[in-house]
Amino acid sequence: MGLLAACLTTFAYLPQSIKAIKTRHTKDISFPMVIMLEFGLITWLTYGILINSVPIIAANTVSIVFMTIILILKIKYK
């Protein structure tokens, strides 16, 4: 169940990342939300490492990659 939840929440960021890459349009994405989410994901990743939970570590590592792409594009295409 945890692995399914991790996959669903992680890959929910994929469509937004792909759209931002293709369109180079990030105006409608809230910068504070991206920053808060990025720090939240880093916190979850740290927690997963501390408790040695593979689903938490894997899901948040992938999510961090997707959110970092969105963050970079948000900064680049202001």
Sequence and secondary structure as in RCSB ss.txt:
>XXXX:A:sequence
MGLLAACLTTFAYLPQSIKAIKTRHTKDISFPMVIMLEFGLITWLTYGILINSVPIIAANTVSIVFMTIILILKI
KYK
>XXXX:A:secstr
 HHHHHHHHHHTTHHHHHHHHHH   TTS HHHHHHHHHHHHHHHHHHHHHT HHHHHHHHHHHHHHHHHHHHHH
HT 
